[in-house]
Amino acid sequence: MKKLYLFALLSCTLAGMGGCEKATITDQATADAFIQSIKNPKDTAQVLFAVVHSVFSYYLMSGASVVAPVTLASPDTITTHLINYANMGNSFYNNPVYSSSLPTPGTYSYSVTFKDRQVLTLTNTLLYTILIPPYITSLTKNGTNSIDISWNAVTNAQAYQVKVTKGTVTGPSATLVYYAAPFVDTSNPKSSNLTIEIPLSAITPYGLGTYTFEVDALLYESTVGGSLQAIGTSTKAITL
């Protein structure tokens, strides 16, 4: 019986057929393009815009790039290589370049290369849809329990999220201290001003210093929690 088993195993290795062949894993990823609006740091009365590209996968990626749509104003193809977030291989993004002009709408094409060398092509369409950045009305320390941040509701926003980073640097490279996942205002009628309490216990382990609170108003392409269509972002700092 042992000889027969070894012969069968050898045949399987050589032939690679039937039930002996291992199924090939098909890598998958999602790509998203949306417009982010912020207030001009030098002139808060002005709103600036940028296109944000994001590629995410549960499978490890080694690289990702995006090609902008060809237009009369930009007749040549422009390829942007995306940045590997935290060098983890699951998330790639671009450093947004903000301008007073809206980004080019149209269909963007993404090329994703996985660690196992499979290559996947994705597309996502960017529309001329924007959200005004939220107006932060207050950011205060509430005793020894929390820091409360309030902002005015944004027209057409479907959800909000809040991030806290240490220092004045914002964006993916900042040190994330606290993150409140996207949430929906369920009050009826909807509130004109929203407040969220950030537990002070989530911040104190990072020590004294300046902390930046970011409020994002979110608009999705279809369902809440899916691909994004627009983000309006405002920040305010507090020294503890």
Kinemage of the C-alpha trace (Angstrom):
@kinemage 1
@onewidth
@group {chain A} dominant
@subgroup {mainchain}
@vectorlist {calphas} color= white
{ca met a 1} P 0.000 0.000 0.000
{ca lys a 2} L 2.864 2.384 0.793
{ca lys a 3} L 4.462 1.828 -2.611
{ca leu a 4} L 1.156 2.432 -4.373
{ca tyr a 5} L 0.680 5.703 -2.411
{ca leu a 6} L 4.160 6.975 -3.321
{ca phe a 7} L 3.585 6.104 -6.985
{ca ala a 8} L 0.300 8.013 -7.007
{ca leu a 9} L 1.928 11.053 -5.397
{ca leu a 10} L 4.768 11.007 -7.910
{ca ser a 11} L 2.307 10.772 -10.798
{ca cys a 12} L 0.377 13.737 -9.413
{ca thr a 13} L 3.536 15.844 -9.168
{ca leu a 14} L 4.655 15.048 -12.699
{ca ala a 15} L 1.338 15.332 -14.437
{ca gly a 16} L -0.264 18.162 -12.440
{ca met a 17} L -3.705 16.969 -13.506
{ca gly a 18} L -7.133 16.296 -12.030
{ca gly a 19} L -7.725 16.789 -8.323
{ca cys a 20} L -3.978 16.999 -7.687
{ca glu a 21} L -3.706 20.461 -9.286
{ca lys a 22} L -3.963 23.401 -6.895
{ca ala a 23} L -6.476 26.081 -7.906
{ca thr a 24} L -5.017 29.478 -8.871
{ca ile a 25} L -6.007 32.333 -6.577
{ca thr a 26} L -7.577 35.276 -8.407
{ca asp a 27} L -6.426 38.567 -6.907
{ca gln a 28} L -9.038 41.302 -6.457
{ca ala a 29} L -8.935 45.022 -5.664
{ca thr a 30} L -11.138 48.118 -5.711
{ca ala a 31} L -10.251 51.554 -7.107
{ca asp a 32} L -11.889 54.832 -6.170
{ca ala a 33} L -11.576 58.410 -7.459
{ca phe a 34} L -13.326 61.276 -5.696
{ca ile a 35} L -13.040 65.037 -5.227
{ca gln a 36} L -11.838 66.349 -1.879
{ca ser a 37} L -12.472 69.980 -0.973
{ca ile a 38} L -10.655 71.911 1.738
{ca lys a 39} L -10.416 75.510 2.882
{ca asn a 40} L -7.399 77.411 1.608
{ca pro a 41} L -5.040 77.571 4.635
{ca lys a 42} L -3.997 81.077 3.574
{ca asp a 43} L -7.499 82.316 2.765
{ca thr a 44} L -10.236 80.366 4.541
{ca ala a 45} L -12.903 82.060 2.440
{ca gln a 46} L -11.611 80.142 -0.603
{ca val a 47} L -12.255 76.455 -1.261
{ca leu a 48} L -9.624 74.296 -2.971
{ca phe a 49} L -10.177 70.990 -4.776
{ca ala a 50} L -8.152 67.869 -5.570
{ca val a 51} L -8.797 64.449 -7.031
{ca val a 52} L -7.998 61.635 -4.611
{ca his a 53} L -7.154 58.150 -5.878
{ca ser a 54} L -7.349 55.076 -3.685
{ca val a 55} L -6.696 51.402 -4.460
{ca phe a 56} L -7.427 48.788 -1.791
{ca ser a 57} L -7.093 45.016 -1.718
{ca tyr a 58} L -7.092 42.234 0.859
{ca tyr a 59} L -4.410 40.654 -1.346
{ca leu a 60} L -0.868 42.030 -1.159
{ca met a 61} L 0.008 44.504 -3.922
{ca ser a 62} L 3.473 45.562 -5.047
{ca gly a 63} L 2.417 48.588 -7.074
{ca ala a 64} L -0.481 50.631 -8.441
{ca ser a 65} L -0.781 53.485 -10.931
{ca val a 66} L -3.549 55.582 -12.447
{ca val a 67} L -3.953 57.093 -15.918
{ca ala a 68} L -5.978 60.303 -16.243
{ca pro a 69} L -8.601 60.604 -19.010
{ca val a 70} L -7.494 62.321 -22.207
{ca thr a 71} L -9.161 65.686 -22.827
{ca leu a 72} L -8.732 68.607 -25.233
{ca ala a 73} L -6.925 70.480 -22.469
{ca ser a 74} L -4.754 67.433 -21.679
{ca pro a 75} L -4.300 65.495 -24.940
{ca asp a 76} L -1.421 63.407 -23.564
{ca thr a 77} L -1.894 60.508 -21.172
{ca ile a 78} L -0.649 61.246 -17.664
{ca thr a 79} L 0.327 58.320 -15.430
{ca thr a 80} L 0.630 58.737 -11.670
{ca his a 81} L 2.266 56.061 -9.539
{ca leu a 82} L 0.407 55.695 -6.274
{ca ile a 83} L 2.021 55.531 -2.841
{ca asn a 84} L 1.996 52.394 -0.721
{ca tyr a 85} L 0.321 53.382 2.546
{ca ala a 86} L 2.504 52.400 5.528
{ca asn a 87} L 4.307 49.911 3.246
{ca met a 88} L 1.657 47.302 4.063
{ca gly a 89} L 0.791 46.400 0.463
{ca asn a 90} L -2.979 46.626 0.946
{ca ser a 91} L -3.619 50.317 0.269
{ca phe a 92} L -2.233 52.732 -2.323
{ca tyr a 93} L -3.067 56.427 -2.696
{ca asn a 94} L -1.848 59.702 -4.239
{ca asn a 95} L -0.727 62.906 -2.593
{ca pro a 96} L -3.583 65.275 -3.561
{ca val a 97} L -2.627 68.477 -5.380
{ca tyr a 98} L -5.133 71.193 -4.457
{ca ser a 99} L -6.267 73.954 -6.788
{ca ser a 100} L -9.076 76.489 -7.079
{ca ser a 101} L -10.100 74.659 -10.280
{ca leu a 102} L -12.065 71.430 -10.233
{ca pro a 103} L -10.163 68.269 -11.277
{ca thr a 104} L -10.659 66.713 -14.695
{ca pro a 105} L -13.821 64.580 -14.766
{ca gly a 106} L -14.013 61.305 -16.686
{ca thr a 107} L -12.959 57.695 -16.375
{ca tyr a 108} L -9.608 56.958 -14.754
{ca ser a 109} L -7.804 53.684 -15.469
{ca tyr a 110} L -5.840 51.849 -12.772
{ca ser a 111} L -3.134 49.226 -13.178
{ca val a 112} L -2.516 47.067 -10.123
{ca thr a 113} L 0.362 44.615 -9.737
{ca phe a 114} L 0.144 42.035 -6.970
{ca lys a 115} L 2.945 40.355 -5.047
{ca asp a 116} L 2.334 37.146 -6.999
{ca arg a 117} L 2.876 39.168 -10.242
{ca gln a 118} L -0.734 39.073 -11.365
{ca val a 119} L -1.820 42.344 -13.008
{ca leu a 120} L -5.337 43.768 -12.791
{ca thr a 121} L -6.875 46.728 -14.652
{ca leu a 122} L -9.659 48.730 -12.987
{ca thr a 123} L -11.650 51.852 -13.832
{ca asn a 124} L -13.539 54.471 -11.870
{ca thr a 125} L -15.440 57.532 -13.088
{ca leu a 126} L -14.957 60.944 -11.497
{ca leu a 127} L -17.926 63.329 -11.618
{ca tyr a 128} L -18.180 67.075 -11.013
{ca thr a 129} L -19.650 66.529 -7.560
{ca ile a 130} L -18.376 68.405 -4.517
{ca leu a 131} L -19.151 68.942 -0.844
{ca ile a 132} L -18.426 72.189 0.959
{ca pro a 133} L -15.955 71.678 3.834
{ca pro a 134} L -17.714 71.523 7.219
{ca tyr a 135} L -17.541 74.664 9.356
{ca ile a 136} L -16.119 73.679 12.744
{ca thr a 137} L -17.959 75.779 15.315
{ca ser a 138} L -16.084 74.649 18.442
{ca leu a 139} L -13.282 72.427 19.702
{ca thr a 140} L -13.075 72.320 23.492
{ca lys a 141} L -11.763 70.144 26.300
{ca asn a 142} L -14.634 68.894 28.455
{ca gly a 143} L -13.126 68.439 31.908
{ca thr a 144} L -11.099 65.242 32.218
{ca asn a 145} L -13.441 63.078 30.157
{ca ser a 146} L -13.415 64.171 26.525
{ca ile a 147} L -12.690 66.710 23.840
{ca asp a 148} L -15.843 67.856 22.066
{ca ile a 149} L -15.835 68.959 18.447
{ca ser a 150} L -18.880 70.526 16.781
{ca trp a 151} L -19.558 71.473 13.168
{ca asn a 152} L -22.374 72.669 10.960
{ca ala a 153} L -24.164 70.067 8.838
{ca val a 154} L -23.124 69.996 5.181
{ca thr a 155} L -25.740 70.047 2.434
{ca asn a 156} L -25.945 66.681 0.582
{ca ala a 157} L -23.536 64.959 2.984
{ca gln a 158} L -24.640 61.383 3.719
{ca ala a 159} L -22.221 60.665 6.561
{ca tyr a 160} L -19.321 62.077 8.566
{ca gln a 161} L -16.061 60.795 9.979
{ca val a 162} L -13.594 62.286 12.456
{ca lys a 163} L -9.840 61.754 12.694
{ca val a 164} L -7.365 62.966 15.288
{ca thr a 165} L -3.638 63.233 14.592
{ca lys a 166} L -0.800 64.470 16.766
{ca gly a 167} L 0.833 67.663 15.583
{ca thr a 168} L -0.246 69.967 12.789
{ca val a 169} L 0.552 67.602 9.918
{ca thr a 170} L -2.513 66.096 8.230
{ca gly a 171} L -3.007 63.404 5.603
{ca pro a 172} L -1.879 59.766 5.366
{ca ser a 173} L 1.631 60.542 6.662
{ca ala a 174} L 0.333 61.981 9.945
{ca thr a 175} L 0.378 59.977 13.184
{ca leu a 176} L -3.203 58.794 13.641
{ca val a 177} L -4.354 58.953 17.253
{ca tyr a 178} L -8.106 58.401 16.962
{ca tyr a 179} L -10.558 57.518 14.188
{ca ala a 180} L -14.346 57.642 14.316
{ca ala a 181} L -15.659 55.461 11.485
{ca pro a 182} L -18.236 57.020 9.111
{ca phe a 183} L -21.533 57.618 10.876
{ca val a 184} L -24.942 58.933 9.790
{ca asp a 185} L -26.985 61.637 11.495
{ca thr a 186} L -30.136 59.712 12.462
{ca ser a 187} L -31.896 62.593 14.223
{ca asn a 188} L -35.325 63.597 12.892
{ca pro a 189} L -35.375 66.323 11.789
{ca lys a 190} L -31.664 66.254 11.001
{ca ser a 191} L -29.528 68.427 13.210
{ca ser a 192} L -28.075 71.654 11.826
{ca asn a 193} L -25.062 71.268 14.115
{ca leu a 194} L -23.396 68.001 15.101
{ca thr a 195} L -21.111 67.201 18.028
{ca ile a 196} L -18.929 64.191 18.739
{ca glu a 197} L -17.098 63.467 21.984
{ca ile a 198} L -13.567 62.097 21.654
{ca pro a 199} L -12.550 60.192 24.819
{ca leu a 200} L -9.592 61.938 26.411
{ca ser a 201} L -8.282 58.497 27.386
{ca ala a 202} L -7.683 57.775 23.676
{ca ile a 203} L -5.390 60.794 23.389
{ca thr a 204} L -3.506 61.023 26.697
{ca pro a 205} L -1.225 58.015 25.933
{ca tyr a 206} L 0.347 60.160 23.185
{ca gly a 207} L 1.380 62.840 25.678
{ca leu a 208} L 1.054 66.591 25.774
{ca gly a 209} L 1.247 68.643 22.593
{ca thr a 210} L -0.827 69.903 19.682
{ca tyr a 211} L -3.528 67.685 18.179
{ca thr a 212} L -5.335 68.237 14.886
{ca phe a 213} L -8.997 67.267 14.602
{ca glu a 214} L -10.269 66.528 11.080
{ca val a 215} L -13.967 66.404 10.185
{ca asp a 216} L -14.906 64.834 6.832
{ca ala a 217} L -18.326 65.179 5.220
{ca leu a 218} L -18.917 62.191 2.921
{ca leu a 219} L -20.959 61.632 -0.226
{ca tyr a 220} L -21.066 58.137 -1.758
{ca glu a 221} L -21.555 57.027 -5.352
{ca ser a 222} L -24.461 54.737 -4.501
{ca thr a 223} L -24.803 53.220 -1.041
{ca val a 224} L -23.443 54.597 2.211
{ca gly a 225} L -20.173 52.870 2.972
{ca gly a 226} L -19.383 52.151 -0.685
{ca ser a 227} L -17.221 54.054 -3.161
{ca leu a 228} L -16.877 57.744 -2.425
{ca gln a 229} L -17.961 60.521 -4.774
{ca ala a 230} L -16.882 63.566 -2.743
{ca ile a 231} L -15.362 64.595 0.585
{ca gly a 232} L -15.424 67.972 2.289
{ca thr a 233} L -12.639 68.304 4.877
{ca ser a 234} L -11.990 70.807 7.674
{ca thr a 235} L -9.377 70.763 10.434
{ca lys a 236} L -8.851 72.534 13.729
{ca ala a 237} L -6.013 72.165 16.229
{ca ile a 238} L -5.935 72.217 20.020
{ca thr a 239} L -2.982 72.202 22.417
{ca leu a 240} L -3.235 69.927 25.443
